Amino acid sequence: MSALLKTLASELNTSINSIQSAIQLFDEGATVPFIARYRKEATNGLDDGQLRTLDKRLKYLRELEQRKQTIINSLIEQEQLTPKLKQQISQAQSKTLLEDIYKPFKSKRNTKSQQAIDAGLLPLAKHLLTQPRQSPTHLAQSYVRADNKFNDSQLVLDGVQAILIDQMSDNTSIVKQARELLWGRGYLQTKKARKKNPPIAEQLCNKFSDYFDYSEQLNKVPPHRILAILRGYNEGVLQLTINPDPYSETNTGLAILLAHHRINTQSTSGQWLADTATKAWKNKLYPSLETELINKVKAHAQQSAMDVFAANLHDLLMAAPAGNQITLGLDPGIRTGVKLAIIDSNNKVLATDTIYPHAPRNQWQESIEQLAKLIKRYRVTLVSIGNGTGSRETNKLVQDCNKLHQLNITSIIVSEAGASVYSASELAAAEFPELDVSLRGAISIARRLQDPLAELVKIDPKAIGVGQYQHDVSQTQLEQRLDEVIEDCVNAVGVDLNMASPALLSRISGLNQTLAKNIVAYRDEHGRFEQRSQLLKVSRLGPKAYQQAAGFLRITDGKQPLDGSAVHPESYSLVNEIANHCQLTTHQLISNTTALHTLDPHQFINPNFGLPTIKDVLKELEKPGRDPRPEFTSASFKEGVETINDLHEGMRLEGVVSNVTHFGAFVDIGVHQDGLVHISALADHFVSDPRDIVKAGQIVKVTVTEIDVARKRIALSMKSDTPANAQQKKAQPTSRETDKPTQRHNKPAAHPVKLAPQHNTMQQAFKQAGQKSKG
């Protein structure tokens, strides 16, 4: 346990005591949001991200320790455990290294090698490794037995070779060197797969044509390219392999085996051993390591893709809410009409309807009058328009209505991704059983403008459309990662206990779907909660769940003013002490910045409350229930620019970042086709990570640099000197700006590897984007 604590403390750059406390809290059932927010003294202020990392590493290292003990027990049973071997096992820092150590001792099934050992050929194998002067064939004669399958000298040598191939391939030192060779100097190479019957579709071939003659150093291939290559491989379009060292004149992998055993190829026995080493490398060691390393880069790429998805989801969930305004939601449609829903400041549905301003009915004026009538009747101040087909036309309808009737309303086009999924869900059916599915979508569009977090948690994150290669990663791991993001976001903001839906409540620390439904059921039966302590009356919600959840649940205008803040009930006594010190009531102390700024946090430290908690409480008292999300702003799409045909190069536009990937960012500019700002066009300086510059939901100004109407591709730039520099960049791309590697080697290759040709930056990025969008 002490070694595990030291390892985790070193990795997280904190004290052993902090790690030990955090582990104890995890083992007691505490959640990450609760520990991060209310147990800072115990963990020395570890944040959500560090605690998530600790939780994952703790599980990994515990599994590693269990595996070590299993292996030690197995070796004891085999009578193979030595002090040196035990030390090697104890010091193994990864599962891969641990399995390398154990591999020679694993019980083997009835393999040719095991049969040869059972037939007594192991002594001959050991002798031949010494490279004796006698020929292997001569030495094998004395091991020929008529009563087993090794009944002639060649069969004996074949059996001995099988033993040595296993030993060479399982040797920990050889495996380590070979792995380092492939990882450090190996190149991932791909080519077009041989024709199959039935032949591969031309469209599918074109999709992966950039990888028909491609090579790049394995440890430098970016994650999104790994996933693209693996998708091509899985589709049967590509072949892939790892070339150990394409710029060496010798087989460097085989050289490791020859050097380890000091094989002298000048002697007869040495030549036989060299042939054995060649077979060991070609047939066993190299294929095994190739598979292992491809799985390694695949796992890293999948993790990276999940990181991108998680980051984009976090940004969308933490987007600024428009607030409690009476909102009209419009779900645009051409032939089927525009569905509308009006919701009040408390998310209650006031009205629903369908209008038909577009073809074929063309009831433009009638639709304006109907909108004006509803807007006036319900005093609508905000209009939320889904960004699907017909969104710009519908926005023009709202603008015409606004001008004609002088309504003074604000209209905003929002992403409608996932609205249709929610509309058809069991959750929506339970919430609005009497409404048509299409009208539920309009409600969702209105609500997601008022409070994106509260509405988007009702939708499967994978339907929101911000993932990269989301179908190419482990769905279990992806779901777990996204659940963590949602949990962190919901608890960072907190929820109104009397307004929150079951979907939102279920994401609160300590709660689950059952407890969330029970809370809503209690609320429906007994009316609004007046204080947090009433939660203990909810069916199946015990003290532990209450402890974990209470601080994240808010009650506005309740009996206890602190219930509307993030101050945990266990700290109410601290607030009373502070209020008494100031000779104020709790009501008078809350938001009293004058009094609060005169206080020294250190004077309230006691055995129950440390400095971090006291500082957090004082900060919360200044502005109770503060929302960490930014102030609400909206993008203004350019009038007259409604389709890709309205664009021209050099046009300056405002848009909203819809998705961030490894190779750039997609921006909604209001033409029903997102444009791509390639990573090389995000800023005037070099950018290694697009998220350093932009986030999903961010409003940005862009310049159109390329338009391909036929393929519906729009290239954008955020550089200050665009478009003048755009043409220069296209004419002289650099390896930093392209999505393919440039060949850079000082010495000529003995066996040259043809690298992928240089391509236009945007063309390459759009190919990646096309492969991403299929995910």
N, C-alpha and C positions, 0 to 999 in steps of 0.2 A: 504493500500500500504506500509506503514511504517513497519508493522509487516512482510510482505512478504520480504521486503528488508533486514530486520534484520536476518530473517531466512536464506536467500540465502548467505548473507555476512558471517554468522557464518559457514555454511556448506562449503563454498569455502575458508574460512580463509582469507578474504580480507575486504576492507572497504565498507561501504554502498555507498559511492560516486562512487566507481568503479563498483559496481553492478548496480547502477542507470544509469551510463553512458552506460554500456554494453546493458542494457535493451532498452535504448533509441535508440542505434545504431541498435539493432535487429528490433525494431518497425519501424525504418526508412528504413528497407530493406537491411541493410549491412549483408555480409556473414561472416561466421566464419573465413576463411582464411584472409579476408581483415582486420577484427577487430584485429586479433591476430598479423598481420604483421605491420599494418600501424596506429593503434590507441592504442598504448601501454600506452601513457600518460593518456588517458581517462580511461582505464581499469586497470591501475597499473600492466600491463604486464601479464594479463591472457592469457594462451596459448590455443592452439586449443582444447586440451582435456578438460580443465576447462570451456571453452566457450561452448563446446558441452554439458557438464554436466549442466551448467547454463541454456542453452536453454531448455533442457528436464525438469529440475526441475521447471523452470518458467512456462512452459505449464501445468505441473501437479498442481502446487500451484494455478495457475489462475483457473483451472478447479475446484479445491477444494473450492476456494472462491466463485465461481459461484454456486456450489452445496450447500454451506452453506446458501447463500442468498435464494435459492429456498426452502430449508427446513424451514428456518425462516418464509418465506412468507406462506408456507403451514400450519405451526403451528399457525400463526396469524389467518388464516382463520378458523382453528379448535378451536380457543380460548383456545389453550393449552400452549402457550408460556409463560414461567415464567422467571424471571431474572436469576435464577440458571440454567435453561435449555439453555437460550441464552448464558450464559457464557461458559457452557460445549461445545456448538456448536462452539463458537468463538475460543476456545482453542484446538479444535480437530486438530491434526497434520497429520492425514492420512484419506483417504477415507474410509478405513475399520472401524476405530473408529467412524467416523461421521455417517456411516450407522448403527452402533450398537446403537448410541444414538437415531437415528430417528426411528429405527425399531418398537418400541412399538406404535408409533403414525401413522404409515403408514396405509392408508385406506385399509381395508381388504375386500376381496370379500365375497360372501355368504358362509363363512366357518361355520362349526359347532359351533365354538367359538363365532362368530358374531351372529349367530342365537340364541344362549343361552343368550347373552347379550341383544339382542333385545326382548327376552322373559322375561326379568327382573330377570335373575339369577345372575347378578354380585354381588348384596349384599350378597347372600348366599356364593359365592366364597370367598369374603373378610372375612366373618364370619368364614368359615371353616379354613382359614389360621391362625386364632387365636387358633385353636385346642380346641374347646369347649368340655365340658364334655359329652354333648349329642352326640349320635351317628349320623353320617352323614345321615343315612337312616331316622332317626326320624326327623331331621331338614328339610330334603327334602320334607316331606309330605305337609308342608304348602305352597310349591311352585308348587304343582301339579295343572295344569290347563287343563280342558277338551277341551278348545278352541284352543290349540296349540299342537305341536308335543311332548312336554314334559308333557305327560298326565299320567305318573306314577313316583314314587319316583326314580326308577333306571334310567329312562331316564333323570330325573332332575339331578341326580348325574353325569351321563355321560356328560351332557351339562356343568355342573360346572367344571368337570375335564378337558374338552376341553378348557375352559377359563383359568384355572390355568396352563395347559401345555403351552399355548401360553405365558402367563405372565412369567413363569419360564424360558422359552426358549429365551424370548426377553429381560430379565433383563440384563442391561449393566454390572453390577458387576459380575453376574454369568457367562455371556459369556466371560468376560475378564479373570476370573480365569480358566475357562475350556479351553480356548484357550492356556493360559500359561502352563497348565498341559500337554495338547497334544503336544505342541511344545517343552517344556522343558524335558518331561519325556517319551513321547510317542515313540513307536517303529513302524517302517514301516515293515510290515510282508507280505510276498508273498508265495503263494503255487500254485501248478499246478491246472489249472481250471478243472472243471468236464468235462468229455468227452462230445463232441458235435456230432451232426449228420449233415453233414458228419464229421468224426473224423479229428482231427488236424494232418497235415502231420508230419511224424516222424522227418524229417529234421528241421522243425520249432520248434518242441519240444526240440530237441537236442540243438538248438541255445540258448534256455532260461533255460536249465536244471539246471544251477547254482542257479536259483531263485525258484526252486520247494519247497524248505524248507529253507526259508531265513528270517532273522530278523536283523535289524540294527536301532540304535537310529535315529529318523527321522531327527533331525537337524544336523546330522553328515554324512548323506548319500551324497557322492560326486555327482556332477551334471551329469557326464556321466552315472553313475549307475542309477540315477533317470530316465533319458531318455531311458535307456535300459529296465528298468522295465515297464515304461509306454508303450513302444513299444510292449513288450510282452503282456501287458494287452489289448492293442488295437487290437492285433492279435488274441485275444481270448485264449491265452496260459496260462496266469497267472490270479490269483485272488489277490487282494491286499487290505489291511486294515491297519488302525492305531490302535495299542493296546495302550490305554492310559497309562498304567503302568504295564507291565508284571511281575514286581518283587514286586508287592504289594499284600497282602492277601485280600484286600478289593477293592471294586469298587470305585476308587478314584474320578472318574467323578461324580458318584451319590452322593458321600460324600459331594461334594461342594454344591449341591442343598439342601441336608439335613441340612448341617450346616448353610447355609444362612437363611433358614426359621426356624431354631431351632426346627426341627421336632422331637417329642418324640414318638418313635415307640411303647411305652408301652401302650398308650391309643388307643381307637378305632378310634378316629378321626386322631390321629397321624399315625396309620397304613394305614388309607385311604390316607392320604397325602403322605406317603412314597411310596405307590403304584403309586400315581399321579406323584411324582418326578421321579420314575423309568421309567415310560412311557415317561415323558418329555425328560429324558436323552437318552433313548434307541431309541425312534422313531423320535425325532426332533432335539435336541441340538447336540448330538454326530454326527449323519449323516451330519448335516449342517456344523459343524466344520471340520469333516473329509474331506469333499469335498473342503472346503475353504483352508485347509492346504496342501492338495495334489495339489491343483491349485497353491498355493504359492510356493511350492518346484519345481513344474513344470515350473512356470514362471522364477524362479531363475536359474534353469537348462538350460532353453532355452536362457536366457540372457547370461549365461556362455558359452554356445555353440556358440552363436553369437560373443562373445568376442574372442574366440579361432579362429573362422573363420576370423574375422576382423584383428586380429594380424598376422595370417599367410598371409593373402592377402596383408597387409601393407608391410611385409618383402619381399614378391615376387615383389611387385611393386617398392620397393625401392632397389631392387637388383642392383649390379654394372653393368653398360652398357659396352659392349666391345668397343663401340665408332664407329666413322665413318670410318669403313674399308669396302673394297669390300668383300662381304660375299657370300659364297655358302651355300644354305640351302638344306639339304637332308631329305626327308620324307621317311624313310625306308619301304620297303615292300618285301615280299618274292615272292610269285607267281605273284603279280600285278606289280612288279618292283619298283625301287627306283625313286621317283619323285625329280627333282632338280630345283632350281631357283637361279639365281645370281642377287644380288642387289648391287647398287653402294653406295658410302658413303652418298648419299642423299636419300636413300631408294627407288630409282628408279629401276624398274626391267629391267635387261639387257638381260637375256636369261632364257628359261625354256626348260626342256627336261625330258625324262624318260629313265633309263638304266635298264638292267636286268642281274645283276651279279649272282643272286642266282637261285636255282632250281625253276622251271624245265628247264629254258633256259641255266643257268650256263655260261653266257657270261662274265666271270670274266675279262679276258684279254682285251676284246673289251671295257668293261666298264672303265677299268683303262685308256686306251688310250683316250676315250671320255672325261673323267674327266680331264686328263692332258691337252688336247687340249683347253677345256673351261677355265681352271684355268690360263693357259698361255695367252690366248687371252684377258681375262678380268682382268688379274693381281690380281687374288683372293689371299688374305692373310689369310682369316679366313673361316673355315668350321663349320657349325652348323648342328648337326645331331639329329633328333628327337629320343627320347628314347623308341619308340614303338618296336614292333616285328621286329627283324632283325637289331637293332641298333648296336650291337657289331660286327656283321658280316659286316655291312656297314662301321663301323669305321675301321675295318681291311682293307677293300678295299681302303679307303682313305690313310691309313698308307702305304700300299703297293705302291700306286700311288706316294706318297710323296718320298719314298725311291728310287723307280725306276727312277723317273724323277728329283730327287733332287729339289723339289719345295719350300721347306722351308715354308710350311703352318702349321697353328695350327688348329687342329680339336677338337671340344668340343661337348659332348653329352648334350643336353638340354631337359627339359620337353616339351613334345608336347601336354600336356593336354589342351583341348579347341581348338586346331588348326583345328580339323575337324568341330567343331561348327562354328568357324569363316568362314571356307571355304564355308559353305552352307548358310551363312547369307546374308541378303539383302545388308549389308555394303560391303562385299567382292564382291558380284555380281556387285554393282555399281562401285567399284574400279577397278575390272578386269573382265568386261563383256565378253571379248573374250577368257578368259582362262577357262580350265577345272577345276572343283571343286578340284580335287586331286592336281593340280599344285598350287592352291592358298594356300594349306596347307604348301607346301615347302617354299613359300614366307614368310608366317607367322613365320615359324621356323627360317628362316634367320634373319628376322627383330627383333624377340624377343631376339636374342643374341646381336644385335647392341644396342637396347634400349628396355628393357623389359617393362618399363612403357608405352611408346608410343604404343606398340603393344597389351599388355594385356588389356588396357582400351577398346579395340574393342570387347572384349569377355565377355559374361555374366560371372560374377565372380563365379557363382555357377557351371560353367563348368570347372573351373580351377582345382578342385579336392583337395582343402585344407580345406574343411569344415568338421565339426564334427556333425553328426546327423542333417544335414542341412535340411532334409525333415521333421523333427520332430518339427521344430520351425515355428513361424509365418512368412510366406513368405513376408508379407508386411513390418514387422519390420526388417527382415533380409535384404531385398533389400534397405531399407532406411539406415541401418547401413553400408552396403558395399558401398553405394553411398557416404556416408560421408568419408569413408576411401579413396576412389578413389579421391574425391575432395581434401582432405588434402594432399595426395601424389603428385598429379599433380601440385597443387599450391606451394608446398614446393620446387619442382624442377623448375617450370616455363617451358614455351614452346616457341619454335621458331615460331613466328607469320607467317613467310613465308614458313614454312615446315610442320606445324602441320596439322593433319587430322581433319575433322569435329568431329570425336569421341573424340579426345584429346582436341580440343578447347571447346567442349561443357561442359567439366569438369572444366573449368577455372571460377574463382569467377566472378559472375555477368553475365555470359553467359549461354545460353541454346542451344538446338539443332538448333532452328531456326536461332539464331544469329550466331552460328558457321557456318552453311551452307551459310549464307549471307556473312560472312567474306571470305570464300573460293571462293564464286561467285565473289566478288569484286576483289579478288586476281587474279582470272582467267581472268577477263575482263580488269583490269588496270595494271596488273603486280605486282611485289613484293612491299610490304609496305616499304617506305623509312624512315618513322617516325611514332611513336605511334599516334600522333594527327590525322593521316589519318583515324583512326578507326571511328572517328565521322562522316565520309562520308559514312560509311556502313549503308545500309538500316536497320532501326528500332533500331540502336544502339545509344542510347541517352547518355547524360552527366552522369546519374547515373550508367549505365552499364559500361561506360568508366572509371569512378572513381573506381569501384569495380574490373575491369579486368586489367587495363593498367599496373600495377606494375608486373603482373605475365606473361606478354607477352614480349618476347625478339625480338629485331631486330639486326641482326649481320651486321656490315659494313653499317649502315644507316647514315643518315645525322646528327643525334643527337647521340653522343657516349654513352650517359646515357641510351638510349633506349635498349642497350644490357645488362643492369644491372637490379637489383631488386629495384633500386631507383625509387620511384614513381614520376610521372611528377609534382605532387604538391610540391616535395622537390627539384626540379631543381634549384630554386632560392637560396636554402640553399647551394647547391654545388657551384653555382656561387660565393656566398659570401666567401666560404672557398677557392676557387681558387684565388679570388682577394686578400684575406689575404696572400696567399702563393706567390702572384705575378706570378701565372701560369695560363695557359689556362686550360679549362676543359680536353682537350686531354692530356695535360702534367701532370695533377693531377692524372688521372686515373692510377692505378697500381703503383704510385710513393710512395712506402712504406717509403722511406727516409723522404719525406716531410710530409706524413700522420702521421708518428710516433712522429713527433715533436709537433703535435697539441693537445691542451687541449679542450676536447669537451665542457666544461663548458663555454668557452668564446663565443660560438655561440648560447647560449640559448637566446630565445626571445619569445614574446607572441605567435608566430606561431609554433615554434619548441622547444620541450622539450628535455631533456637529452636522453631518450631512442631512439627517432628518430635520433638524431644527432649521437649517437654511432652506430646505425645500418647503417646509411649512410656512415660513415667513414670506417666501416668494409667492406661494399660492394664496396667502391672505391678501397680498397686494392686489391680485387680479384673480379671484376665484373662478375655477372652471375655464381658465384660459384655453383657447383653441390654438394648437400649434400649427395649424394650416395657414397658408398665406392669405393676403387680402384678395378678394375676387376681382378679376379683370377679364376682359374678353377680346378676342381678335376681331378686326374689321376686315372682312373680305372685300376685295376691290369690286366696285360696281361695274357691271358690264362684262365681267370675267366670270363666266358660268360653266364653260366647257373647255376642254383642252385646245379646241380650235380658236379660242379667244386669246391664247397666250402668244407671246413673241419673245425672242431672245432679248435680254437686257431689261425685261419688265421687272419692276420692283413690287413685291407683294408682302402682305402680312399673312401669317398662317399659324397653325397650331401643330406642334410636334405630336405625331400620332404613335410613333414607335421608334425606339432606339436600338440599334444592332451593333455588332462589332465593327461593321464597315461603314457606318454612317447613321443618318437619321431620316425617317420619312416624315414629310410635312403635309398636312391637309391645307391646301390653298383654295378650297372651295370649288373645285372643278370635277369632283367625283373621281379623281385619280390622284393619289398622293404622289408628291414629287420626292426625289431622293437628294439629300445633301450628303455627298460622299465624304468620308472622313477627311480627305485631303482638302475639302472645300468648307469645312466647318469654321475655320479661323485663319488668321493671317500667319499664325505660327504652327509648328508641327503639333499634331494631336495624336496621342497614343490610345486614348480611350474617349470615345464620343460623349460618354456621360460626364466627362469633365467640363463639357461645353453646354450640353442640352439635356433636358429631361422630358419624359412623356408629359404632355399637357402644357408645356411651356409655349408662350407666344413668341414668335421670332419673325424677323424681317429677312426676306430672301430675294435673290435675283435669279431669274430664269436664264440658264446657260445653254440648255439643249432641249429640243422637243422632238419626239418621234411619235407622230399622231397614229401611224399604222400599228405600232406596237404599244401604244399608250404608255410612253415613258417620258418622264419629265425630270430633267437634271437641274438642280438648284445649287446656289452657292450662298454662303453667309460671309464670304470674304469682303473686306472693305474695298478692294480694288477691282472687283468684278464689275463688268464683264471683260474689261481690257485684258486682264491676265488669263482669263479662261482659255482663250485661243492659244496662248503661249503654252499653257500647261498641257493642252491636248497635243500640241505639236511635239513637246519635249517631256514626255512623262518620265518620272523617276521611279525607282523601285519602291520608294517610300509612299508614292501616291497610287501605285497600282495594286490590284488585288492578286497579282501573280508575282513570283520571285524573279529577280534578274540574276543571270549567271555571273557570279563574281568569284573567280578563282585565279590565283596568281600562277599556278603551274598547270601546264596542259594535262589533260586526263589521258591515261594510257588507253582506257576504254571509255571514250567520251559519252556522256549522258546528254541526250538532247532535252533541253529544258523547254518548258512551255513558252510559246512566243509571247512577246509583249503585246498588250492590248490596250485600247483606250480605257482610261480610268472608269468612266461612267458605264461603258458597255460591260466591263467586268463586274462592277457593282450591281448592275441590274440583273445580271445572270445569277448572282448570289441572292438577290432580292426575289427573283422568280422561284428559286429553289426554296427560299425561306417561306414564301407565301403558300407554297404547297403544304407546309408543315402545319 
